[in-house]
Amino acid sequence: MAEGQPTLVGHGPDLEDLLGAAAAGRLGHALLVTGPPGIGKFALLEELARGLLCERGPAPACGQCPACRRVASGAHPDLHRVDPLAEGFAELTIHFIAERENRPSGAFSGVAVESFLRLVAGEGGWRIVLIRDADRMNEETQNALLKTLEEPGPGVLLAMESSRPAALLPTIRSRVVERRLRRLDSGEVAGVLAAVAPDLARDSAWVRLADGAPGRA
C-alpha cells in the first residue's frame, strides 16, 4: 500500500471481492455494509471509493495518482461523503439527502445527495456517495433516499454503512446488496491500536475490552 494511504485492517478480502465485482461489471449501484460499531465499516467504503476512482482502478488504490490525491484531500468532484456526526448532527435529516426550499434555521446547509447526483461525473467515471451511520436517517429521510435508490443514474454507487440495519425500512434494505463484516481478531485489534493509540496497545486489557472492534477501545 502506498505511503500515506490509510490501512484497512481485517477486511482486505471484502475489499478485493468488491473491487473484483466492479472490474467484472457486477457491482450493483447500492451497497449496505453492516456489522458491529467500530470494526472499520466506513474505512472499507472509503477504500472502495479510492479503488474505484483511482486512475488504475477498479483495483486497490495506488495512493499516488492525481485522482487518489484528490480523494485524500477531500477534493475529488465525483465523491460525496455524508457523515452527520462530523457535521454536528445526531440525526441524518432529509436536508442531507434532498433539496428543500423551506430549510429551518440550524438545518444542514451543505450539498444534498440529490444535488450531487444531478451533476455529470467530473472525471467521466463513477459518481460515489458514501453514507456513514445510515441508521440515523428518520423515516422521511429514508423515503427521500428511496427515490435515488430506484433511479440511481448511470455510473452511480450509493454505499452506506450501519451498525443497526434493522432501523432501516424494508424498502431500503430490499434495494441494496448487504455485506456483513466480521469482528477483528485480537492481533488485528492490537495492530490498529498500535497505529492510532500506542498507549492503549501497550495494555492488553484494552485489546480484550475492544471485543474485536478497535473503534470501541
C-alpha positions as CSV (number, residue, x, y, z in Angstrom):
1,M,0.0,0.0,0.0
2,A,1.3,3.4,-0.9
3,E,2.8,5.7,1.7
4,G,0.3,7.9,3.3
5,Q,-2.7,5.8,2.5
6,P,-5.0,4.6,5.4
7,T,-4.5,1.0,6.2
8,L,-7.6,-1.3,6.1
9,V,-7.3,-4.0,8.7
10,G,-9.2,-7.3,8.7
11,H,-11.4,-6.6,5.7
12,G,-9.0,-6.9,2.8
13,P,-10.8,-9.9,1.3
14,D,-14.1,-7.9,1.3
15,L,-12.4,-5.0,-0.5
16,E,-10.8,-7.4,-3.0
17,D,-14.2,-9.0,-3.7
18,L,-16.0,-5.7,-4.2
19,L,-13.3,-4.3,-6.5
20,G,-13.3,-7.5,-8.4
21,A,-17.1,-7.3,-8.9
22,A,-16.6,-3.7,-10.2
23,A,-13.9,-4.8,-12.6
24,A,-16.3,-7.5,-13.9
25,G,-19.2,-5.2,-14.2
26,R,-21.1,-6.9,-11.4
27,L,-21.0,-4.3,-8.6
28,G,-24.6,-3.1,-8.0
29,H,-25.5,0.6,-7.6
30,A,-26.4,0.3,-3.9
31,L,-24.4,-1.3,-1.1
32,L,-25.0,-1.6,2.6
33,V,-22.1,-2.7,4.8
34,T,-23.2,-3.9,8.3
35,G,-21.6,-5.2,11.4
36,P,-20.8,-4.1,15.0
37,P,-19.7,-0.5,15.5
38,G,-16.0,0.2,15.5
39,I,-14.8,-2.6,13.2
40,G,-14.0,-0.4,10.2
41,K,-17.1,-0.4,8.0
42,F,-16.7,3.1,6.8
43,A,-13.0,2.6,6.3
44,L,-13.9,-0.2,3.9
45,L,-16.2,2.1,2.0
46,E,-13.5,4.8,1.8
47,E,-11.0,2.3,0.4
48,L,-13.6,1.0,-2.1
49,A,-14.2,4.6,-3.3
50,R,-10.4,5.1,-3.6
51,G,-10.1,2.0,-5.6
52,L,-12.9,2.8,-8.0
53,L,-11.7,6.4,-8.6
54,C,-8.0,5.6,-8.9
55,E,-6.6,6.0,-12.4
56,R,-5.6,2.3,-12.2
57,G,-9.0,1.1,-10.9
58,P,-11.1,-0.7,-10.3
59,A,-8.2,-2.0,-8.2
60,P,-6.5,-1.2,-4.8
61,A,-5.8,2.5,-4.9
62,C,-2.3,3.4,-5.8
63,G,-2.3,6.5,-3.5
64,Q,-0.1,8.4,-5.9
65,C,-2.1,9.3,-9.0
66,P,-3.9,12.7,-9.2
67,A,-7.2,11.1,-8.6
68,C,-6.0,9.4,-5.4
69,R,-4.5,12.6,-4.2
70,R,-7.8,14.4,-4.8
71,V,-9.7,11.8,-2.8
72,A,-7.2,12.1,0.1
73,S,-7.6,15.9,0.2
74,G,-11.4,15.7,0.0
75,A,-11.4,17.5,-3.3
76,H,-12.5,14.8,-5.8
77,P,-15.5,16.0,-7.7
78,D,-17.1,12.5,-8.0
79,L,-17.0,11.5,-4.3
80,H,-19.6,12.8,-1.9
81,R,-19.4,11.8,1.8
82,V,-22.4,12.0,4.1
83,D,-21.3,12.0,7.8
84,P,-23.9,13.5,10.1
85,L,-21.8,13.4,13.3
86,A,-18.9,15.1,11.6
87,E,-21.2,17.9,10.6
88,G,-22.5,18.2,14.2
89,F,-25.9,16.4,13.7
90,A,-27.1,13.5,15.8
91,E,-29.8,12.7,13.1
92,L,-29.3,12.3,9.4
93,T,-32.1,14.6,8.3
94,I,-33.8,15.0,5.0
95,H,-31.6,18.0,4.1
96,F,-28.6,15.7,3.7
97,I,-30.4,13.8,1.0
98,A,-32.9,16.0,-0.7
99,E,-33.3,19.7,-1.7
100,R,-35.9,21.6,0.2
101,E,-36.8,25.2,-0.2
102,N,-38.0,25.6,3.4
103,R,-34.9,25.0,5.4
104,P,-35.3,25.5,9.2
105,S,-32.7,27.6,10.9
106,G,-29.8,25.3,12.0
107,A,-30.6,22.6,9.5
108,F,-27.8,21.1,7.4
109,S,-26.9,23.6,4.7
110,G,-24.4,21.6,2.6
111,V,-24.8,19.8,-0.7
112,A,-27.6,17.3,-0.7
113,V,-27.1,13.9,-2.3
114,E,-29.8,14.7,-4.9
115,S,-27.9,17.8,-6.0
116,F,-24.6,15.9,-6.2
117,L,-26.0,13.2,-8.3
118,R,-27.6,15.7,-10.7
119,L,-24.1,16.7,-11.8
120,V,-22.2,15.0,-14.6
121,A,-19.2,12.9,-13.5
122,G,-16.3,15.4,-13.3
123,E,-13.8,12.8,-14.4
124,G,-16.0,10.7,-16.6
125,G,-16.3,7.6,-14.4
126,W,-18.0,6.7,-11.2
127,R,-20.1,9.1,-9.0
128,I,-19.9,7.8,-5.5
129,V,-21.9,8.6,-2.4
130,L,-20.8,7.3,1.0
131,I,-23.2,7.5,3.9
132,R,-22.0,6.9,7.4
133,D,-24.4,5.8,10.1
134,A,-27.3,5.3,7.7
135,D,-29.4,4.1,10.6
136,R,-29.5,7.8,11.8
137,M,-32.0,8.5,9.0
138,N,-35.6,9.1,10.1
139,E,-38.4,7.7,8.0
140,E,-38.8,10.9,6.0
141,T,-35.2,10.9,5.0
142,Q,-35.2,7.2,4.1
143,N,-38.2,7.7,1.9
144,A,-36.4,10.5,0.1
145,L,-33.4,8.3,-0.3
146,L,-35.6,5.5,-1.8
147,K,-36.2,7.6,-4.9
148,T,-32.5,7.8,-5.5
149,L,-32.1,4.0,-5.0
150,E,-34.9,3.4,-7.5
151,E,-33.4,5.8,-10.2
152,P,-29.7,6.0,-9.5
153,G,-28.5,7.0,-12.9
154,P,-25.5,5.5,-14.8
155,G,-22.2,5.0,-13.0
156,V,-23.6,5.7,-9.6
157,L,-22.6,3.8,-6.4
158,L,-24.5,4.7,-3.3
159,A,-22.7,2.9,-0.4
160,M,-23.9,3.0,3.2
161,E,-22.8,1.5,6.5
162,S,-24.8,0.8,9.5
163,S,-24.4,-0.9,12.9
164,R,-28.2,-1.1,13.2
165,P,-29.6,-2.2,9.8
166,A,-32.9,-3.2,11.4
167,A,-33.6,0.6,11.8
168,L,-33.7,0.9,8.0
169,L,-37.0,0.5,6.2
170,P,-37.6,-2.9,4.5
171,T,-38.0,-1.0,1.2
172,I,-34.5,0.4,1.6
173,R,-32.9,-3.0,2.5
174,S,-34.7,-4.7,-0.4
175,R,-32.9,-2.4,-2.8
176,V,-29.3,-2.8,-1.6
177,V,-26.7,-5.6,-1.6
178,E,-25.9,-6.2,2.1
179,R,-22.4,-7.3,3.2
180,R,-21.8,-8.0,6.8
181,L,-18.3,-7.6,8.2
182,R,-16.7,-9.7,10.9
183,R,-15.1,-8.6,14.1
184,L,-11.4,-8.3,14.1
185,D,-9.2,-10.9,15.9
186,S,-7.1,-9.8,18.8
187,G,-3.9,-9.5,16.7
188,E,-5.7,-7.2,14.3
189,V,-7.1,-5.1,17.1
190,A,-3.7,-4.8,18.7
191,G,-2.3,-3.7,15.3
192,V,-4.9,-1.0,14.8
193,L,-4.4,0.3,18.4
194,A,-0.6,0.3,17.9
195,A,-1.0,2.6,14.9
196,V,-3.6,5.0,16.3
197,A,-3.3,4.8,20.1
198,P,0.0,3.3,21.2
199,D,-0.7,3.8,24.9
200,L,-3.8,1.7,24.7
201,A,-2.0,-1.0,22.7
202,R,0.6,-1.5,25.4
203,D,-2.2,-2.6,27.8
204,S,-3.6,-6.0,26.7
205,A,-6.8,-5.2,28.7
206,W,-7.8,-2.7,26.0
207,V,-7.5,-5.3,23.3
208,R,-9.8,-7.6,25.3
209,L,-12.3,-4.8,26.0
210,A,-12.4,-3.8,22.4
211,D,-14.0,-7.2,21.7
212,G,-13.0,-7.2,18.0
213,A,-13.9,-3.6,17.4
214,P,-10.9,-1.2,17.7
215,G,-13.2,1.8,17.5
216,R,-14.8,0.7,20.7
217,A,-11.5,1.0,22.5
